[in-house]
Amino acid sequence: MDKFKTLRSKLVHLPMHNIDTDQIIPARFLKATDRKGFGDNLFRDWRYDQNNNLIDGFPLNDPSTQSAEILVAGKNFGSGSSREHAAWAIYDYGFKVVVSTFFADIFKGNALNNGLLPVQVSQEFYEKLLDLQSKEEVELEVDLESQKISVAGKDISEQFEINPYKKKCLLNGYDDIDFLVSNKSEIEKYESTRNAFAN
Amino acid sequence: MAKTLFDKVWDAHIVKKVEGDQDMIYIDKHFIHEVTSPQAFAELKKRDLPIYRKENMVATPDHNVPTLNQHLPITEDLSRNQVDTLLKNCAEHNIDIYELGHENHGIVHVIGPELGITKPGMTIVCGDSHTSTHGAFGAIAFGIGTSQVAMVMASQCLLQSKPKVMRITVDGDLNPGVGAKDVILYIISKLGTGGGTGYFVEFAGSTIRQLSMEGRMTICNMSIEMGARGGMIAPDEITLEYMKGRDFAPKQEVWSDFEAYCTSLKTDEDAQFDMEYNFDAKDIAPMITYGTNPGMGIGIDEQIPSLAEVEQVDSFKKSLNYMGFEAGEKLIGKPINWVFIGSCTNSRIEDLREVAAYIKGKKKADNVNAIIVPGSRRVEQQAKEEDLHKVFEEAGFLLREPGCSACLAMNEDKIPEGEYCVSTSNRNFEGRQGKGSRTLLSSPLMAAAVAIAGEIVDYRSHLN
């Protein structure tokens, strides 16, 4: 997993609420057996029409946002299917941070396990950001160590929550596997006390 | 201290507490399928790690298998490759697999309970959000991502923050023609698709207690659709009766110990929940969805909300625009060309019996394509033993072979662009049943009635 410390970037805003993982990556693109290349099909049916032409007006298709590494979306982002391919697709496309007023649980976990930082902001921050973005080009700054998200050059910022363990993993580029495997003796000890009906 | 059912099962699975609020919890059963496991096997290989407890794993291909001619090789290259990869990985690691054509094959969330693999008090995971289904037995069961599939393969454990616990109590007798699917669609329509986020949900109350195991599975299955990690229902005599004699259920000689253990798996009287909701069964009508998330449901005789009644107007309008419906209108009388009866929500024998009972002696409308996809080979066999297949055939319904099928359209079973499908599955997201398809979620009974009428109908006037 890649490390995450700080990021300053332009943003892409998807103004919809309840964006589910079927929209992020439709099921017909889940047939690969490796993790690469899902970014090509990120938001496939919102980005492309039947003839595979880019749909004008969809924010990801706006040429001015092509270098953006922060995705901002309406509330309840990532609901539905547990497919980790959704987090892979967003990351593979080039985003490092997703901002929303709240995230579906499984998506949030999947994002954190792939170096993609979900930043949950207040409704107030979200609205201020959108208001400003409608008037001028905005860049966001995200600092994981201090758990702070701010609008570059403006007096708009807020603290965000992250589980301290997950924060450490992200700062250092660790994942859970090594930690879990290093606890083998404790796992074996637990197994010796397991309920007989749990098999 | 008084504990909830969830607390009891969770606490019994803590291997150790880890910094930052994380519990390292032990996973009793790990189901895998072809779509979310290949990258996890690859991850272990890359790290040169073995599968830690292959005996805790069960595999079956379900998501993109064809539902016709399963005895022949899969024709679609990418699907065949995924299914072959699963077979190869399971053979290499000696993991139990019920492949296509096996008598135990089926949708992972149908076969687990059906074979008695799913048991009260267990922790169960699978790389699939509808793993919540298994909670109907009083298990903690939840969907995970592929990175977590790899973690469980490597250690049989996961690091998790303990979720908050919600109780949803439904009391009273259900109205005629109303079943478990209507109950859960009603609850989601009240709480919204994010109403359960951060919570595990225990379903309780006299209405829930009266439901069969199939009905309880339908309820827990869709708890993820309100954002909850999972749902659970305390085991009782209905649970035990269902489990008795199943292949992997506890045997006769330990049955009384098992009964005693199950009796302990319930919420203590004084236990506190982080959130509680109460609903009255008599308020619940047959439900149908009109929009593009499972929270957008109404009673069959109600109207789609008007713009003045909704909070997120832009998202609501986008959704109705996709569906081709107007705010404030009724759905009754809308022509429907496709009916799908299947998925891990509603493809069990009880669902097929309910459909057969309604359509017996009737014919589907000419405009309708009605497809029934059983949840497992055993459901299919049982249906045939009961001659249900003859009822389906005479009514013009097609009975297919088991799989996830048109619930998510990863195989050939897709609803054409722009067409409406009344579906017993769990998600009505844009394009869920095929690009441009329009899904209306309902119970099997509603789906059967729509297939006969060729349009959306309030079937209550047709019930005996």
HADDOCK unambig.tbl for C-alpha pairs under 7 A between the chains (distance, minus, plus):
assign (segid A and resid 16 and name CA) (segid B and resid 315 and name CA) 5.74 0.50 0.50
assign (segid A and resid 17 and name CA) (segid B and resid 315 and name CA) 6.28 0.50 0.50
assign (segid A and resid 22 and name CA) (segid B and resid 432 and name CA) 6.79 0.50 0.50
assign (segid A and resid 27 and name CA) (segid B and resid 408 and name CA) 6.61 0.50 0.50
assign (segid A and resid 27 and name CA) (segid B and resid 410 and name CA) 6.06 0.50 0.50
assign (segid A and resid 28 and name CA) (segid B and resid 410 and name CA) 5.31 0.50 0.50
assign (segid A and resid 30 and name CA) (segid B and resid 35 and name CA) 6.77 0.50 0.50
assign (segid A and resid 31 and name CA) (segid B and resid 35 and name CA) 6.58 0.50 0.50
assign (segid A and resid 31 and name CA) (segid B and resid 78 and name CA) 5.80 0.50 0.50
assign (segid A and resid 31 and name CA) (segid B and resid 79 and name CA) 6.33 0.50 0.50
assign (segid A and resid 31 and name CA) (segid B and resid 82 and name CA) 6.57 0.50 0.50
assign (segid A and resid 33 and name CA) (segid B and resid 38 and name CA) 5.28 0.50 0.50
assign (segid A and resid 33 and name CA) (segid B and resid 39 and name CA) 5.91 0.50 0.50
assign (segid A and resid 33 and name CA) (segid B and resid 82 and name CA) 6.63 0.50 0.50
assign (segid A and resid 34 and name CA) (segid B and resid 39 and name CA) 5.39 0.50 0.50
assign (segid A and resid 35 and name CA) (segid B and resid 39 and name CA) 6.56 0.50 0.50
assign (segid A and resid 76 and name CA) (segid B and resid 194 and name CA) 6.15 0.50 0.50
assign (segid A and resid 79 and name CA) (segid B and resid 227 and name CA) 6.84 0.50 0.50
assign (segid A and resid 80 and name CA) (segid B and resid 225 and name CA) 6.48 0.50 0.50
assign (segid A and resid 81 and name CA) (segid B and resid 128 and name CA) 6.89 0.50 0.50
assign (segid A and resid 81 and name CA) (segid B and resid 129 and name CA) 5.48 0.50 0.50
assign (segid A and resid 82 and name CA) (segid B and resid 127 and name CA) 6.80 0.50 0.50
assign (segid A and resid 82 and name CA) (segid B and resid 128 and name CA) 5.58 0.50 0.50
assign (segid A and resid 82 and name CA) (segid B and resid 129 and name CA) 4.94 0.50 0.50
assign (segid A and resid 82 and name CA) (segid B and resid 143 and name CA) 6.29 0.50 0.50
assign (segid A and resid 82 and name CA) (segid B and resid 144 and name CA) 6.12 0.50 0.50
assign (segid A and resid 82 and name CA) (segid B and resid 145 and name CA) 5.76 0.50 0.50
assign (segid A and resid 83 and name CA) (segid B and resid 145 and name CA) 6.01 0.50 0.50
assign (segid A and resid 84 and name CA) (segid B and resid 145 and name CA) 5.00 0.50 0.50
assign (segid A and resid 84 and name CA) (segid B and resid 146 and name CA) 5.89 0.50 0.50
assign (segid A and resid 104 and name CA) (segid B and resid 197 and name CA) 6.34 0.50 0.50
assign (segid A and resid 104 and name CA) (segid B and resid 227 and name CA) 6.30 0.50 0.50
assign (segid A and resid 105 and name CA) (segid B and resid 197 and name CA) 6.41 0.50 0.50
assign (segid A and resid 105 and name CA) (segid B and resid 198 and name CA) 6.47 0.50 0.50
assign (segid A and resid 106 and name CA) (segid B and resid 144 and name CA) 6.68 0.50 0.50
assign (segid A and resid 110 and name CA) (segid B and resid 145 and name CA) 5.81 0.50 0.50
assign (segid A and resid 113 and name CA) (segid B and resid 147 and name CA) 6.69 0.50 0.50
assign (segid A and resid 163 and name CA) (segid B and resid 20 and name CA) 6.16 0.50 0.50
assign (segid A and resid 164 and name CA) (segid B and resid 20 and name CA) 5.06 0.50 0.50
assign (segid A and resid 165 and name CA) (segid B and resid 19 and name CA) 6.35 0.50 0.50
assign (segid A and resid 165 and name CA) (segid B and resid 20 and name CA) 5.15 0.50 0.50
assign (segid A and resid 177 and name CA) (segid B and resid 151 and name CA) 5.28 0.50 0.50
assign (segid A and resid 180 and name CA) (segid B and resid 155 and name CA) 6.05 0.50 0.50
assign (segid A and resid 180 and name CA) (segid B and resid 157 and name CA) 6.97 0.50 0.50
assign (segid A and resid 181 and name CA) (segid B and resid 154 and name CA) 6.64 0.50 0.50
assign (segid A and resid 181 and name CA) (segid B and resid 155 and name CA) 5.58 0.50 0.50
assign (segid A and resid 186 and name CA) (segid B and resid 15 and name CA) 6.86 0.50 0.50
assign (segid A and resid 187 and name CA) (segid B and resid 15 and name CA) 6.31 0.50 0.50
assign (segid A and resid 190 and name CA) (segid B and resid 15 and name CA) 5.88 0.50 0.50
assign (segid A and resid 198 and name CA) (segid B and resid 28 and name CA) 6.04 0.50 0.50
assign (segid A and resid 198 and name CA) (segid B and resid 122 and name CA) 5.44 0.50 0.50
assign (segid A and resid 199 and name CA) (segid B and resid 28 and name CA) 6.46 0.50 0.50
